[in-house]
Amino acid sequence: MDQPQASPSNAVHPPAIHWPGIQDYGIIGDCRSGALVSRDGSIDWLCWPRFDKPSIFAALLDRERGGFWRISTVAPATIERQYVPDSNVLETRFITHSGSAILTDVMPGVAHDSHQDAFMPDHEIIRKVTCVSGELELAIQFSPRADYGKREVEIREFGKLGLKIVVGNGAYWLRSSVALAIANGAAQARVVLRAGGTLRFSFSYSEEAPAVLRPLDSSLDDRIDQSVSNWQRWGRHAVYDGAYRNEVIRSALVLKLLSYAPSGAIIAAATTSVPERLGGDLNWDYRFCWLRDASLTMRALLELGYWDEAEDFLDWMLQATRLTQPELRILYSVYGEKAAPERELDYLTGYRGSRPVRIGNAARDQLQLDVYGEVVDAAAQFAFHGGHLDREMQKVLIGFGNYVTKNWNRPDEGIWEPRSGRENHTHSRLLCWTALDRLITLCDRGMLRGAPIERYKENCNSIRREIEERAWNRQLQTYVSVLDGDELDSSLLLLSWYGFEKAGSARMRSTYEAIRKQLGTHDGLLFRYQKANPEGTFAICSFWEAEFLAMGGGSLDDARQLFQQLMKYRNDLGLYGEEIDPSTGSALGNFPQAFTHVGLIGAALSISQREKGEQQLAHRAPAATAQAPSEAGS
């Protein structure tokens, strides 16, 4: 086998002038952090040791000073990408006029059921390049920048141990099977690789423990294989056997990757400030866990059979909120702390000039009453599917119910978090109704004891009357976003999902027609609300629509056709962002977006359940395949 020929260079240039499209990124992760990898082999986003810590690579938000690690061909190449099936191990194939090579990217994690007999780095990215035909020249460019690109770093060489970078109390180590030239806080080389030749790289981080530096030999290949095996074991555990299985499993793998293993939290996205409108200021930090997403996420986990993750998620929610109970915050850090205050990084250009770049999130101080229904419904689903609510959980849920009875009629910021003041949002009323309805049902089934059931029933009925009378616009013949208002938003489709009104009712069909007319596009997409200067269409809203149709708001064929239409908006790896540009189909917003993938799973589940004649709404008795492990024999 020919050895690679290295040609070190002192000049390290930032990534190509053009910006990759948002949809041009893939993600790797270890359930503690995630890295975004562009089509041309550049890691443009990485925060260690966890999702919400400062970045070491942030070219995603500034091509000049953000920092990156790129491995790509010098000559122009045709690029093909895939995840190893049912895994989060990324493969990028470069095909040039002279040869082809495969770049494998993985962020290893230790599986719960694995028994490692060797020390492993706390945090690591493994990159491996193999030339599979001919020969080609590769460029390796390693240019880290600390603290969201704010500070240059000093790279020190330690012989065979590799390159070391110290940032604060942490140390980064880059180990490479080819020599890299260091200059100006960066390192690079050019390498001619011939058929059968391989390059190996390990980039690791340690803060509290001594660094573990594994050899760059075939044992690294074994660790890649082990990562593939761990992911596949998890992905193939899903009990789903309906249509679109590959898409459903990919979405489940996204949720797993965006979970924080030490606590059970699931973040909205691994990125911050990827814009909802190019060149605009709708740029937010999504590296937190929103309680707003709890109910739909719980349903996805439970009905796919991921009981460990569902229980961890529920435990995290109840533990994270313990300091403020019975009041709830809107979003929390992965450890249940209050999200960081929002601030702007004015030295970064932002993605394609979309400024400002923000870290932290000011929504942490908003009032959103819908979160009470989300948390209660998530716990109720857990119980309805066979899970056990211990006495402490029951006390917490009763506390939430008591809070709702005293506060449900307050105006709030609502699900979409506008920064324009509080109003009486229909969706917030719906979720307050949901909270009390589920608590009443839990009491009726003997799963909740000691609740003031009559007070819950009285308030539940009062909320229902208010929604039926004040959220229904007689002139427009539709439910509306704000009580006594005349505007619509796509969350009204969830009136059926939460069981308030059947999807096939006259009111819901009329509401759906109005939503499709005012907020829909001809390509099957939905804006979340009416806006003078619109952002992209909101991806999960379209999956809500497909699920609404599957639940009886339309025909099964209607639901299938819309779902199939939505498949064309995923990228080549099966990933979705928060929003979709209606004119180009390109992804917008933080990427990939957990909530969108939850919506995909939910729509697929409801379509499959309707095909089988099973009950669909999450608050009803579940299908037998979704029961707790002790009852399902697993």
C-alpha positions as CSV (number, residue, x, y, z in Angstrom):
1,M,0.0,0.0,0.0
2,D,1.4,3.4,-1.0
3,Q,1.8,5.8,1.9
4,P,0.2,9.3,1.6
5,Q,2.6,12.0,0.5
6,A,2.2,15.1,2.6
7,S,3.1,18.6,1.5
8,P,2.7,21.0,4.5
9,S,1.8,24.6,3.9
10,N,2.0,27.7,6.0
11,A,-1.1,29.4,4.5
12,V,-4.4,28.5,6.0
13,H,-7.4,30.0,4.2
14,P,-10.9,30.2,5.5
15,P,-13.6,28.1,3.7
16,A,-14.5,28.9,0.2
17,I,-16.0,32.4,-0.3
18,H,-19.5,31.0,-1.0
19,W,-21.7,30.0,2.0
20,P,-23.0,26.5,2.0
21,G,-26.8,26.3,2.0
22,I,-28.3,25.5,5.4
23,Q,-29.5,22.2,3.9
24,D,-25.9,21.4,2.8
25,Y,-25.0,20.5,6.4
26,G,-25.1,17.1,8.1
27,I,-24.7,16.6,11.8
28,I,-22.8,14.1,14.0
29,G,-23.0,13.9,17.7
30,D,-22.6,11.9,20.9
31,C,-25.8,12.9,22.9
32,R,-23.8,15.6,24.6
33,S,-22.8,17.8,21.8
34,G,-23.1,18.0,18.0
35,A,-21.0,19.1,15.0
36,L,-22.2,20.4,11.7
37,V,-20.3,19.1,8.7
38,S,-20.8,20.7,5.3
39,R,-21.0,18.9,1.9
40,D,-17.4,19.7,1.2
41,G,-16.1,18.1,4.4
42,S,-15.8,21.2,6.6
43,I,-16.8,21.1,10.3
44,D,-18.2,24.6,10.6
45,W,-19.9,24.3,14.0
46,L,-18.8,22.6,17.2
47,C,-19.3,23.4,20.9
48,W,-17.6,21.4,23.6
49,P,-18.1,20.0,26.2
50,R,-21.9,20.4,25.7
51,F,-24.4,21.8,23.2
52,D,-24.7,25.2,24.8
53,K,-21.0,25.9,25.5
54,P,-18.9,28.4,23.5
55,S,-17.8,27.1,20.0
56,I,-14.4,26.1,18.8
57,F,-15.6,26.0,15.2
58,A,-18.1,28.6,14.1
59,A,-17.6,29.3,10.4
60,L,-21.3,28.6,10.2
61,L,-21.8,32.2,11.5
62,D,-18.6,33.9,10.2
63,R,-16.5,32.6,7.3
64,E,-13.5,34.7,8.2
65,R,-13.1,34.4,11.9
66,G,-15.5,31.6,13.1
67,G,-13.1,28.7,12.8
68,F,-13.4,25.4,10.9
69,W,-11.8,22.0,10.2
70,R,-11.9,21.1,6.5
71,I,-10.9,17.9,4.8
72,S,-11.6,18.0,1.0
73,T,-10.2,17.5,-2.4
74,V,-8.0,20.1,-4.1
75,A,-9.5,19.4,-7.5
76,P,-13.2,20.0,-8.1
77,A,-15.2,16.9,-7.0
78,T,-18.7,15.4,-7.3
79,I,-19.9,14.9,-3.8
80,E,-22.2,12.2,-2.5
81,R,-23.3,11.8,1.1
82,Q,-25.1,9.3,3.3
83,Y,-25.4,8.2,6.9
84,V,-24.4,4.6,7.4
85,P,-27.9,3.0,7.5
86,D,-29.7,3.5,10.8
87,S,-26.8,5.4,12.4
88,N,-25.5,8.9,12.8
89,V,-22.1,8.1,11.3
90,L,-21.6,10.3,8.2
91,E,-19.9,9.3,5.0
92,T,-18.9,11.8,2.3
93,R,-17.7,10.5,-1.0
94,F,-15.5,12.7,-3.2
95,I,-15.2,11.8,-6.9
96,T,-12.6,13.6,-9.0
97,H,-11.3,13.1,-12.5
98,S,-8.4,11.1,-11.0
99,G,-9.9,9.1,-8.2
100,S,-12.4,8.8,-5.4
101,A,-12.3,8.8,-1.6
102,I,-14.6,8.4,1.4
103,L,-14.5,10.7,4.4
104,T,-16.1,9.1,7.5
105,D,-17.1,11.4,10.4
106,V,-18.2,10.2,13.8
107,M,-18.4,11.6,17.3
108,P,-18.2,8.4,19.4
109,G,-20.2,7.9,22.5
110,V,-20.2,5.0,25.0
111,A,-23.3,2.9,24.7
112,H,-25.1,2.2,28.0
113,D,-24.8,-1.6,27.5
114,S,-21.2,-1.6,26.2
115,H,-18.3,-2.7,28.3
116,Q,-15.1,-0.8,27.4
117,D,-11.9,-2.3,28.7
118,A,-9.9,0.7,27.5
119,F,-9.9,4.4,28.4
120,M,-11.6,6.6,25.9
121,P,-11.5,10.4,25.4
122,D,-14.4,12.3,27.1
123,H,-15.2,14.1,23.9
124,E,-13.9,13.2,20.5
125,I,-14.4,13.5,16.8
126,I,-12.9,10.8,14.6
127,R,-12.3,11.5,10.9
128,K,-11.0,8.9,8.5
129,V,-10.3,9.3,4.8
130,T,-9.8,6.2,2.5
131,C,-8.9,6.4,-1.2
132,V,-11.1,3.8,-2.9
133,S,-9.9,4.3,-6.5
134,G,-7.2,6.1,-8.4
135,E,-5.5,8.9,-6.6
136,L,-6.4,12.4,-5.4
137,E,-4.9,15.3,-3.6
138,L,-6.5,16.3,-0.3
139,A,-6.3,19.6,1.6
140,I,-6.5,19.5,5.4
141,Q,-7.2,22.8,7.0
142,F,-7.5,23.1,10.7
143,S,-8.3,26.5,12.0
144,P,-9.9,26.6,15.5
145,R,-11.1,29.8,17.1
146,A,-12.2,30.0,20.8
147,D,-15.3,31.6,22.3
148,Y,-17.5,31.9,19.2
149,G,-14.6,33.1,17.1
150,K,-13.6,35.9,19.5
151,R,-10.1,34.7,20.3
152,E,-7.3,33.1,18.3
153,V,-5.7,30.1,19.8
154,E,-2.1,28.9,20.2
155,I,-1.4,25.5,18.7
156,R,1.6,23.7,20.3
157,E,3.2,20.6,18.9
158,F,4.0,17.7,21.2
159,G,5.6,15.3,18.8
160,K,3.8,11.9,18.5
161,L,1.2,13.1,21.0
162,G,-0.1,15.6,18.4
163,L,-1.2,19.2,18.6
164,K,-2.5,20.8,21.8
165,I,-4.7,23.8,22.3
166,V,-5.4,25.2,25.7
167,V,-8.6,27.3,26.2
168,G,-9.5,28.2,29.7
169,N,-9.6,25.1,31.8
170,G,-9.9,22.8,28.8
171,A,-7.4,21.2,26.5
172,Y,-8.0,20.2,22.9
173,W,-5.8,17.6,21.2
174,L,-5.6,17.0,17.4
175,R,-3.8,13.8,16.4
176,S,-3.1,13.2,12.7
177,S,-1.6,10.4,10.8
178,V,0.0,13.0,8.5
179,A,2.2,15.9,9.5
180,L,0.6,19.3,9.7
181,A,2.3,22.6,9.4
182,I,1.5,25.2,12.1
183,A,1.2,28.9,11.5
184,N,-0.9,31.8,12.8
185,G,-3.1,29.7,15.1
186,A,-3.9,27.1,12.4
187,A,-2.5,24.0,10.8
188,Q,-2.7,22.4,7.4
189,A,-1.3,20.0,4.8
190,R,-1.8,18.8,1.3
191,V,-1.7,15.0,0.8
192,V,-1.7,12.8,-2.2
193,L,-3.7,9.7,-1.4
194,R,-3.6,6.6,-3.6
195,A,-6.0,3.6,-3.8
196,G,-6.0,1.8,-0.5
197,G,-4.4,4.7,1.4
198,T,-5.9,6.0,4.6
199,L,-5.7,9.1,6.7
200,R,-6.8,9.1,10.3
201,F,-7.6,12.0,12.7
202,S,-8.7,12.3,16.3
203,F,-9.8,15.6,17.8
204,S,-10.6,15.4,21.5
205,Y,-11.3,17.6,24.4
206,S,-10.8,17.2,28.2
207,E,-11.5,19.5,31.0
208,E,-11.8,17.8,34.4
209,A,-10.0,14.5,33.6
210,P,-6.6,13.8,32.1
211,A,-6.5,13.6,28.3
212,V,-6.8,10.2,26.8
213,L,-5.0,9.9,23.5
214,R,-5.7,6.8,21.6
215,P,-3.4,5.4,18.9
216,L,-4.2,6.3,15.2
217,D,-4.1,2.6,14.1
218,S,-6.7,0.0,13.2
219,S,-8.2,0.3,16.6
220,L,-9.6,3.7,15.5
221,D,-11.4,1.8,12.7
222,D,-12.8,-0.6,15.3
223,R,-14.2,2.4,17.3
224,I,-15.9,3.7,14.1
225,D,-17.5,0.2,13.7
226,Q,-18.5,0.2,17.3
227,S,-20.2,3.5,16.9
228,V,-22.1,2.3,13.9
229,S,-23.2,-0.8,15.8
230,N,-24.3,1.3,18.8
231,W,-26.4,3.6,16.7
232,Q,-27.9,0.8,14.6
233,R,-28.8,-1.2,17.7
234,W,-30.7,1.9,19.0
235,G,-32.3,2.8,15.7
236,R,-33.5,-0.7,14.9
237,H,-35.2,-1.0,18.3
238,A,-38.1,1.1,17.0
239,V,-41.4,-0.8,16.9
240,Y,-42.7,1.2,13.9
241,D,-43.6,-0.9,10.9
242,G,-45.6,1.5,8.8
243,A,-44.8,3.4,5.6
244,Y,-41.8,5.8,5.5
245,R,-39.9,3.7,8.0
246,N,-36.5,5.0,6.9
247,E,-37.7,8.6,7.3
248,V,-39.2,7.9,10.7
249,I,-36.0,6.2,12.0
250,R,-33.9,9.0,10.7
251,S,-36.0,11.5,12.6
252,A,-35.8,9.3,15.7
253,L,-32.0,9.3,15.3
254,V,-32.0,13.1,15.1
255,L,-34.0,13.3,18.4
256,K,-31.5,10.9,20.0
257,L,-28.5,12.8,18.8
258,L,-30.1,16.1,20.2
259,S,-30.7,14.5,23.6
260,Y,-28.3,15.2,26.4
261,A,-27.5,11.8,27.9
262,P,-26.5,12.9,31.4
263,S,-29.9,14.5,32.1
264,G,-32.4,13.2,29.6
265,A,-33.1,16.7,28.1
266,I,-33.8,17.1,24.4
267,I,-32.7,20.4,22.9
268,A,-34.5,22.2,20.0
269,A,-31.3,22.3,17.8
270,A,-27.6,22.2,18.1
271,T,-27.1,25.7,16.6
272,T,-27.7,29.3,17.3
273,S,-28.6,32.2,15.0
274,V,-29.1,30.3,11.8
275,P,-31.6,32.8,10.2
276,E,-35.3,32.3,9.7
277,R,-35.1,35.0,7.0
278,L,-31.8,35.5,5.1
279,G,-30.3,38.9,5.8
280,G,-32.8,39.5,8.6
281,D,-32.7,39.6,12.4
282,L,-34.8,36.5,13.2
283,N,-31.8,34.7,14.6
284,W,-32.2,32.9,17.9
285,D,-30.3,30.5,20.1
286,Y,-32.0,27.1,20.1
287,R,-29.5,25.1,22.2
288,F,-32.1,24.8,25.0
289,C,-35.0,22.5,25.9
290,W,-38.4,24.0,25.4
291,L,-41.3,22.6,27.5
292,R,-43.5,23.6,24.6
293,D,-42.3,20.5,22.7
294,A,-42.9,18.0,25.5
295,S,-46.2,16.4,24.6
296,L,-45.5,15.7,20.9
297,T,-42.0,14.5,21.8
298,M,-43.3,12.1,24.4
299,R,-45.8,10.6,22.0
300,A,-43.1,10.1,19.4
301,L,-40.8,8.3,21.9
302,L,-43.4,6.2,23.5
303,E,-45.1,5.0,20.3
304,L,-41.8,4.1,18.7
305,G,-41.0,2.0,21.8
306,Y,-38.2,4.2,23.2
307,W,-39.1,3.8,26.8
308,D,-35.8,4.6,28.4
309,E,-35.6,7.9,26.6
310,A,-39.3,8.7,27.4
311,E,-38.7,8.1,31.1
312,D,-35.5,10.0,31.1
313,F,-37.2,12.9,29.4
314,L,-40.1,12.9,31.9
315,D,-37.7,12.7,34.8
316,W,-35.7,15.6,33.4
317,M,-38.9,17.7,33.0
318,L,-40.0,17.1,36.6
319,Q,-36.5,17.6,38.0
320,A,-35.7,20.6,35.9
321,T,-38.8,22.5,37.1
322,R,-38.4,21.7,40.8
323,L,-37.0,25.0,41.7
324,T,-39.9,27.0,40.3
325,Q,-42.8,24.6,40.8
326,P,-45.6,25.0,40.4
327,E,-44.6,27.8,38.1
328,L,-42.8,26.8,34.9
329,R,-40.3,28.5,32.8
330,I,-40.5,28.4,29.0
331,L,-37.1,26.9,28.4
332,Y,-34.3,25.4,30.4
333,S,-30.7,24.4,30.0
334,V,-29.8,20.7,29.6
335,Y,-29.3,20.6,33.3
336,G,-32.6,22.3,34.2
337,E,-31.0,25.7,34.9
338,K,-32.5,29.0,33.7
339,A,-31.3,29.7,30.1
340,A,-28.5,32.2,29.8
341,P,-29.5,35.8,29.3
342,E,-29.7,36.8,25.7
343,R,-26.8,38.8,24.3
344,E,-25.5,39.7,20.8
345,L,-22.0,38.9,19.4
346,D,-21.5,42.0,17.3
347,Y,-18.1,40.9,16.0
348,L,-19.6,38.0,13.9
349,T,-21.1,38.6,10.5
350,G,-23.8,36.1,10.9
351,Y,-24.8,33.4,8.4
352,R,-24.8,35.2,5.0
353,G,-24.9,38.6,6.7
354,S,-27.9,37.7,8.9
355,R,-27.2,39.7,12.1
356,P,-27.2,39.8,15.0
357,V,-25.8,36.6,16.2
358,R,-27.3,35.9,19.6
359,I,-26.5,33.5,22.4
360,G,-28.9,32.9,25.2
361,N,-32.6,33.5,24.7
362,A,-34.8,36.2,26.1
363,A,-37.9,34.0,25.8
364,R,-36.7,32.6,29.2
365,D,-38.6,35.5,30.8
366,Q,-41.9,35.1,28.9
367,L,-45.1,33.8,30.2
368,Q,-46.4,30.9,28.1
369,L,-49.3,29.1,29.7
370,D,-49.3,26.3,27.1
371,V,-46.3,24.7,28.8
372,Y,-48.5,23.4,31.6
373,G,-50.6,21.4,29.3
374,E,-47.5,20.1,27.5
375,V,-45.9,18.8,30.7
376,V,-49.1,17.4,32.2
377,D,-50.0,15.7,28.9
378,A,-46.5,14.2,28.5
379,A,-46.8,12.7,32.0
380,A,-50.3,11.5,31.2
381,Q,-49.2,9.8,28.0
382,F,-46.5,8.1,30.0
383,A,-49.1,6.8,32.4
384,F,-51.7,5.9,29.8
385,H,-49.1,3.8,27.9
386,G,-48.3,1.8,31.1
387,G,-45.7,3.9,32.9
388,H,-45.9,4.5,36.7
389,L,-46.3,7.9,38.2
390,D,-44.8,7.8,41.7
391,R,-46.2,9.8,44.6
392,E,-43.7,12.6,44.1
393,M,-44.7,12.9,40.4
394,Q,-48.3,13.0,41.3
395,K,-47.8,15.9,43.8
396,V,-45.9,17.8,41.1
397,L,-48.7,17.3,38.6
398,I,-51.4,18.4,41.1
399,G,-49.3,21.5,41.8
400,F,-49.4,22.3,38.0
401,G,-53.1,21.7,37.9
402,N,-53.7,24.0,40.9
403,Y,-51.6,26.7,39.2
404,V,-53.7,26.3,36.0
405,T,-57.0,26.8,37.8
406,K,-55.7,30.1,39.2
407,N,-54.0,31.4,36.0
408,W,-55.6,30.0,32.9
409,N,-57.4,33.3,32.0
410,R,-54.3,35.4,31.9
411,P,-52.9,36.8,28.7
412,D,-49.5,35.5,27.7
413,E,-46.9,35.5,24.9
414,G,-48.1,32.2,23.5
415,I,-46.5,29.4,21.5
416,W,-44.9,31.5,18.9
417,E,-43.1,33.8,21.4
418,P,-43.7,37.2,19.7
419,R,-41.9,40.1,21.4
420,S,-44.9,42.4,21.0
421,G,-46.7,41.8,24.3
422,R,-49.3,39.4,25.8
423,E,-52.7,38.4,24.4
424,N,-55.3,35.8,25.2
425,H,-54.1,33.1,22.9
426,T,-56.4,30.3,21.9
427,H,-53.6,27.8,21.9
428,S,-52.7,28.7,25.5
429,R,-56.3,28.2,26.5
430,L,-56.4,24.9,24.7
431,L,-53.3,23.6,26.6
432,C,-54.7,24.8,30.0
433,W,-57.8,22.8,29.1
434,T,-55.6,19.9,28.2
435,A,-53.8,20.0,31.5
436,L,-57.0,19.8,33.5
437,D,-58.6,17.2,31.2
438,R,-55.6,14.9,31.5
439,L,-55.5,15.3,35.3
440,I,-59.2,14.4,35.5
441,T,-58.7,11.4,33.3
442,L,-55.7,10.3,35.5
443,C,-57.9,10.6,38.6
444,D,-60.7,8.6,36.9
445,R,-58.3,5.8,36.1
446,G,-56.9,5.7,39.6
447,M,-53.4,6.9,38.5
448,L,-53.6,10.2,40.4
449,R,-54.7,10.6,44.0
450,G,-55.4,13.6,46.1
451,A,-56.3,16.1,43.4
452,P,-59.1,18.6,43.8
453,I,-61.1,17.0,41.1
454,E,-64.3,19.1,41.3
455,R,-62.3,22.3,41.0
456,Y,-60.5,20.8,38.0
457,K,-63.8,19.9,36.3
458,E,-65.3,23.3,37.0
459,N,-62.3,25.1,35.5
460,C,-62.0,22.7,32.6
461,N,-65.6,23.3,31.6
462,S,-65.1,27.0,31.9
463,I,-62.1,26.9,29.5
464,R,-64.0,24.8,27.0
465,R,-66.9,27.3,27.0
466,E,-64.6,30.2,26.5
467,I,-62.8,28.5,23.6
468,E,-66.1,27.5,22.0
469,E,-67.6,31.0,22.3
470,R,-64.7,33.5,22.1
471,A,-62.2,31.6,20.0
472,W,-64.8,30.8,17.3
473,N,-65.3,33.7,14.8
474,R,-68.9,33.4,13.6
475,Q,-68.4,35.7,10.7
476,L,-65.3,34.0,9.4
477,Q,-66.6,30.5,10.4
478,T,-63.2,29.5,11.9
479,Y,-61.4,29.3,15.1
480,V,-59.0,32.2,15.5
481,S,-55.6,32.7,17.2
482,V,-56.6,35.2,19.8
483,L,-59.9,35.3,21.7
484,D,-62.4,37.7,20.0
485,G,-59.9,38.1,17.2
486,D,-59.9,37.6,13.4
487,E,-56.5,36.2,12.6
488,L,-55.4,32.6,12.1
489,D,-52.3,30.6,12.9
490,S,-51.4,27.0,12.2
491,S,-51.5,25.8,15.9
492,L,-55.3,25.8,15.6
493,L,-54.9,22.4,13.9
494,L,-53.8,21.1,17.2
495,L,-57.3,21.5,18.7
496,S,-57.9,18.0,17.3
497,W,-54.6,16.6,18.3
498,Y,-55.2,17.4,22.0
499,G,-58.7,15.9,21.8
500,F,-60.7,19.2,22.2
501,E,-62.6,18.7,19.0
502,K,-62.7,16.0,16.4
503,A,-60.8,16.6,13.2
504,G,-63.8,15.7,11.1
505,S,-66.2,18.2,12.9
506,A,-67.8,21.0,10.9
507,R,-65.9,23.6,12.8
508,M,-62.5,22.0,12.4
509,R,-63.0,21.4,8.7
510,S,-64.0,25.0,8.2
511,T,-61.0,26.1,10.3
512,Y,-58.7,23.9,8.2
513,E,-60.1,25.4,4.9
514,A,-59.5,28.9,6.2
515,I,-55.9,28.0,7.4
516,R,-55.1,26.4,4.0
517,K,-56.5,29.4,2.2
518,Q,-54.7,32.1,4.2
519,L,-51.5,30.4,5.3
520,G,-50.9,27.7,2.7
521,T,-48.8,27.6,-0.4
522,H,-49.5,25.6,-3.6
523,D,-46.6,23.2,-2.7
524,G,-48.2,22.0,0.5
525,L,-46.4,24.2,3.0
526,L,-47.9,26.4,5.7
527,F,-46.8,29.7,7.3
528,R,-47.3,29.6,11.0
529,Y,-49.2,32.9,11.0
530,Q,-49.8,36.0,8.9
531,K,-47.0,38.5,8.9
532,A,-46.3,41.6,6.9
533,N,-42.7,40.6,6.2
534,P,-42.9,36.9,6.1
535,E,-40.3,34.4,7.2
536,G,-40.1,30.9,5.8
537,T,-42.9,28.5,6.0
538,F,-42.9,26.6,9.3
539,A,-42.0,23.0,8.7
540,I,-43.7,21.3,11.6
541,C,-47.0,23.1,10.7
542,S,-47.1,21.1,7.4
543,F,-46.6,17.9,9.3
544,W,-49.4,19.0,11.7
545,E,-51.6,19.4,8.6
546,A,-50.8,15.9,7.3
547,E,-51.6,14.5,10.8
548,F,-54.8,16.5,11.0
549,L,-55.9,15.0,7.7
550,A,-54.9,11.5,8.9
551,M,-57.0,12.0,12.1
552,G,-60.2,12.6,10.0
553,G,-59.8,16.1,8.8
554,G,-59.4,14.7,5.3
555,S,-59.0,11.4,3.5
556,L,-56.2,8.9,4.1
557,D,-55.1,9.6,0.5
558,D,-55.0,13.3,1.3
559,A,-52.7,12.7,4.3
560,R,-50.4,10.3,2.3
561,Q,-50.1,12.7,-0.6
562,L,-49.2,15.7,1.6
563,F,-46.7,13.6,3.6
564,Q,-45.1,12.5,0.4
565,Q,-45.0,16.0,-0.9
566,L,-43.2,17.1,2.3
567,M,-40.5,14.5,1.7
568,K,-39.0,16.6,-1.1
569,Y,-38.0,19.3,1.4
570,R,-35.6,17.1,3.4
571,N,-31.9,17.3,2.5
572,D,-30.0,14.4,1.0
573,L,-29.4,13.1,4.5
574,G,-33.0,13.2,5.5
575,L,-32.7,16.3,7.7
576,Y,-35.0,19.3,8.1
577,G,-34.6,22.8,9.5
578,E,-37.1,24.8,11.4
579,E,-38.5,26.5,8.3
580,I,-38.6,26.1,4.5
581,D,-38.2,28.9,2.0
582,P,-41.5,28.6,-0.1
583,S,-39.8,30.0,-3.2
584,T,-36.7,27.7,-3.3
585,G,-37.5,24.8,-0.9
586,S,-34.3,25.5,0.9
587,A,-34.0,25.1,4.7
588,L,-34.1,28.1,7.0
589,G,-33.6,28.5,10.7
590,N,-31.5,26.4,13.1
591,F,-30.6,23.1,11.7
592,P,-31.5,20.3,12.1
593,Q,-34.6,21.1,14.1
594,A,-35.9,18.5,16.6
595,F,-39.5,19.9,16.6
596,T,-39.8,19.3,12.8
597,H,-38.6,15.7,13.1
598,V,-41.1,15.2,16.0
599,G,-43.8,16.4,13.6
600,L,-42.7,14.0,10.9
601,I,-42.8,11.1,13.3
602,G,-46.2,12.1,14.6
603,A,-47.7,12.4,11.1
604,A,-46.3,9.0,10.1
605,L,-47.7,7.4,13.2
606,S,-51.2,8.8,12.7
607,I,-51.2,7.8,9.0
608,S,-50.1,4.3,9.9
609,Q,-52.6,4.0,12.7
610,R,-55.4,5.1,10.5
611,E,-54.4,2.5,7.9
612,K,-54.6,-0.1,10.6
613,G,-57.8,1.2,12.1
614,E,-56.1,2.0,15.4
615,Q,-56.9,4.9,17.7
616,Q,-54.7,7.9,16.9
617,L,-55.0,10.6,19.6
618,A,-52.3,10.4,22.2
619,H,-54.6,10.9,25.1
620,R,-56.6,7.8,24.3
621,A,-55.8,4.2,25.1
622,P,-52.6,3.3,23.2
623,A,-52.0,0.5,20.8
624,A,-50.7,-2.7,22.3
625,T,-47.3,-2.3,20.6
626,A,-46.6,0.9,22.5
627,Q,-47.1,-0.5,26.0
628,A,-44.5,-0.3,28.7
629,P,-41.7,-2.9,28.5
630,S,-43.0,-4.9,31.5
631,E,-46.4,-5.4,29.7
632,A,-45.0,-5.8,26.2
633,G,-42.6,-8.6,27.2
634,S,-39.4,-6.6,26.4
